[in-house]
Amino acid sequence: MPSNIGYMTTDGIDLNEILYGKILPIIDVYNSEEVLDLRALLCQDWDESFYQFDVSGQWKFEDLGESSIPKAKKIVLGKKQKDTKKRGLRIGYTYDWLVSEMASADQILRLTKKAVGRDRALITATILDAMLQKTVDGFFNGSFDTYEKLTAPPSYGANSFTSSHSHYVATGSSTLSLANITAAKKHIKEHGFKGNIWGFCNADFISKIEDLGGWAAQSQTNFIVPTTVVNNISVEGFRGKLLGINWKETEWMPDDYFLLVGENDSQVIKPVNYIQKKNPAGKGLKLLPGNTAGYPLIDSYYIHFLAAQVILRAAGVVYYLGSSWTDPNVLANVVE
């Protein structure tokens, strides 16, 4: 092999041609054009700056005399801030592998696509983790950050709430009932989130819903009266809408948990901030070069700076089918 050819794949393609002509364009297109459904539905893009919002409370009208004017109301701003976390993935662009008999151009690109797939998983788990963990990043949980200037959730309509109000609820039973779902829906509607409501759960939870449909025979001689719901579940299985909730099935939701997220009538922002670096060069999935002169693909690795934080604390609620609340570990299969 001539010395000026450089490192080659088993099918005779220079590694730099693979890097600059295939791998980096794939990553660029992924970063610039692809937005996950969960991120598009629930998140707006943000950076590590403070997010400021009005916490002045429920302003009230005053009874006035003929020549009186109302007192000025003081505007009080709360704020939230979340720094990104640096996540790294090294998937095997080592010298030994790249010059082995296994390293064809197609196999190198498969590793790139695998890295992109794992990044999708990381984004999904990061967003869900922010909502499912009972921490200062999530929904109302009886604990409020100093910056927020909150002592209790703001009142809405005729509803008021105590400082212990929490949107992380254990049902007390491992058996699902329709009352669990209606109670969860009420939990966010009483804060004003009574528009579209999205439900997130996994296949195990869907099977529990199907069992609630009760389409099976109660005994050999006693059958329930067929209904539209019973007929649909018995033939098609449960899909779509139940109790006014648009259900989304995802295996990133852990067993025995379900999440509801609602919209209010005048919602102009989404409930979660998807946070990246402020510098555009630090956004998205990045492939950092290795130290081999002239061939940066060798020993290169992927990084992603990202985080997520709930900013509409009342917009969602998480229910756990169990005796007492336990934080799920959503990131277990994507972060070591």
N, C-alpha and C positions, 0 to 999 in steps of 0.2 A: 504494500500500500504506500503511495507517495506520501512524504512527510507533510506536504502542504494541505493534505485533505483534512487532517484533524480527526477528531473522534467521530465514529460513524455508527449508525444503527446496523443491525444484522442485514437489513435490506438496502444498505449503501447510502443512507441519507445522513448528511452532516447534522450533528446535534444542535448546532446553532440555527440551522434551517428549521428544525422541529420547534425550537424554542421561540424564535421570532416570527416564524411563518404560521405556526399552528397553536402552540400553547398560550402565548400571551394574547393573541386575538380572541381565543375562546374565553379567557378570563375577562378581557375588556368588554366583550359583548354581554357576558353574564352580569358584570357589575353595572353596566349602563342600561340594560334593557329588561332584565328579569327582576320582578318583584313578587315575592311569595304571596299567595292568596291571604294568608293570615296577617301578614304585614300590611297588605293593601286594605284589608277589611277593618283592622283595629288600630293601626298606627299612622302617625305622621313622623316624618324625618326630623331629627333634632340633633344638636351637638352637645358638648359638655358645658355649655352656658347654663346659667340659672333660668328656669322657667318661672315667670312671675304671674300671679293671678290675684284677683280681688277676693279678700276674705272679710269684707266689711259686715257680712251677715245679711239678714233679711231686713232691708230698709222699710220703714213704715211711714205711711202718710200721717199727717197731723191734722187735728181739728183746728181750724183757724177762724179768727174773728174777721170782720169785714175789712179791716186795714192791716191785718197781720200777714207776715210772710213766714214760710217754714224755716226752721233752723237748717244750716248747712250740715250735710252728712260727711263724716270723715271717711276718706277712702284708705283702707289698710291693705297693703299688699303682702301676700305670702310668697314663698318661693321654694322651688325644689331644684336639686342639682344632682346629677349622677355622672360619674366618670366612667369611661369605657374600660373594659377589661381586655387585655391582650391575650388572644388565644392563638396557639401555634399548632401546625400539623406538618410532620415530616414523613412523607409517604414512600421514600425509597429511591430518589434520584441519586443514588450513590455511584461512585466511580465503578465499583465492582459490578453493580447491576447493569449500569449503562453500557459497559463493554462486554457483558456476558452474552451468551448465545440466545438469551431470552429477549433481549431488548430490541425488538423491532419498532418501527415508527408507530404502528398501530397499538402496540402494548404500552408505549410511553404515553400516548394520547388517552388510553384507558385509565391510566393513573391520574391524569389531569381531570378527566370527567368524574373519577371517583372523589377527588378532592372537592370539586364543585358540589357533588351530591352531599358530601359530609358538611359542607358549608351551609347548604340549605337546611340540613338537620340542626346545625348549631343555631341558626337564626330562629327556627321554629321553637326549639327548646328554650332559647333565651327569652323570647317573648312570653311563652307560656309560664316559664319559671317566675317572671316578674309578677304575674297575676295569681299564681297558685301558692306562692310562699307567703306565709303570714308575717311579713316584714314591713319596714317603712317604704318599700318600693311598691307595695300592692294597694288593694282596696282598703276601706275603713276597717281597722282592726283593733280599736281600743288604745292605740299608741300613735302619737302624732309627733312628727319631727319639729324641732325647735324653730326652724326656718318658716314653717307653714303658718305659725301664729293661730293654730286651731286648738280649741279645748274640747270640741265635740263637733260632729257633722252639722253643717248648716241646716236650719229648718227649711221645710218645703211645704207650701200650702198650709194645712192645719197640723202638719206633722212636725214634731221636734224630737231630738235624739240626745241620749246621754253620752258622756265621754267613753263609756265602756262599749258602745255600739260597735259590732263587728260584722264583717261580711265573710267570715270564715266559720262555717257552721257544721257541727257534727250532728247527724240525725238521731243518734242513739240506737240505731238498729242497722244491721247489715242488709236488711230487706228494703228494696225500693218500693215506695208508694207514690201514687199520684199527688198526695198531699205534700210530699217533699218538693216536687216540681212547682206546684202552685205557691207554696210558701217562699221558695227561692225567687219566683217571679215577683211576688209582692214585695220582697226585700229591696228590689231596685226600683220598682214602680213608685213606691212611697217617697223616693228621692226625686221623682220627676222623670225617670228614664222609662217611659211608657210607649216609645215608638217601636221600631223594629227591635226584637230581642233575638240574639243569637245564642244557641246552646252548643257547647263543645263537650264531647264525650268519646269513649272508645267502643270497640265492638262488644266488650263485656257488658257495658251499660246498655247498648242497643238491645242485647239479648234480654236484659231485665225489662226493658220497655215492651218487647215482644211478648214476654211472659205475662205482663200486665194485660195484654190484649185478650187473654183468656180464650183463645179460639179452640183449644183442645177440649175434648170431652171431659166433663167433670166426673162422670162414672160411665159404666157400660150402658146404663139406662137413662142417664140424665145429661142432656146436652143443653148448652146455653143457646139463647135465641140469636141467630146470626144478625149482625149489624154491618154497616159499611166499614167500620174500623176493623171488626173481626174478620170480615171477608178479605179486606186488603192485606192485613197482616198474615193471614193464613196462606195467601197465594204469593204475595210479593215480598213479605217481610216488611218491617218498619223502615220507612224512608221519608225524610223531609220534615213535616211539620206536625207538632203535637202541642196542644194547649196554647196555641198562638206563638210558639217558639220555633224558629228556624234552626233545626239541628244539623250540626256538622260533625261527622264522624272522623276521628283521627286517632291513630295509635300512639300519638305523643301524649295523649291524656292518660294518666294512670288509672288503674282499676279502682272502682268505688268512688271516684270523684266526678262531679260534673260542674261545669262553669257556665254561667249565664252572663251575657254582656248586652246592655241595652243602649238605645239612643234616646235623647230627649227631643222635644219638639223643635228647639231652636239650636240644635247642636251644630257648631261650626268647626269644632275640633274633634278628633278621635280620642278615645280614652287612654291610649298608650303612646309614649314617646319612644321611637326607635332611635337610639343614640349612637352616633359615630363621631370620629374626629372632626374638628372644625376645618382643618386643612384638607382640601380636596385630595391631596396626595395620600392621605391616611384613610380614605374611605374605601370600603369594600374589601374583597378578598385580594390579597397581595402575594405574589411569589417573590421572595427575597433571594438574591443570587448567592451561590456558593463561592468558595475562595479559589477555585481553579482558574488560573489566568487564561482568558480567551474563551472559556467555556463555562459561563455562569450557571448553566443548568445543573452541572455536577454539584451535589450536596446542597442544592437549593431547597427551600422549604416555604410553606404557606403561613401567613399570619392574617388575623382579622381583629381589628379593634371594634368592639360593639358592646352595647348594653341596652336594657329596656327598663322603663319606669312608668307606672300608672300615674296619670295626672288627673283623671276624673275618678276620684276615689269611690264615688257612689254608683258608678256605671256598671259594676259587676259584682257578682257574689259567687262563692265557691262552696259547694256542699260535699260533705264526706259521709258516706254510708258506713258509720261506725260509732263506737261509744264515745270517743273523745277526739278532738281535732289532732291530726298528725300532719306535719308538712311533708308533701311528696318530694322525691328527688328527681326532678324532671331532667336534669342535666347529666344524670349518671351514665347514660350510654353515649354521650358526646364529649364529655370533659373528664380528664383524668385528675 
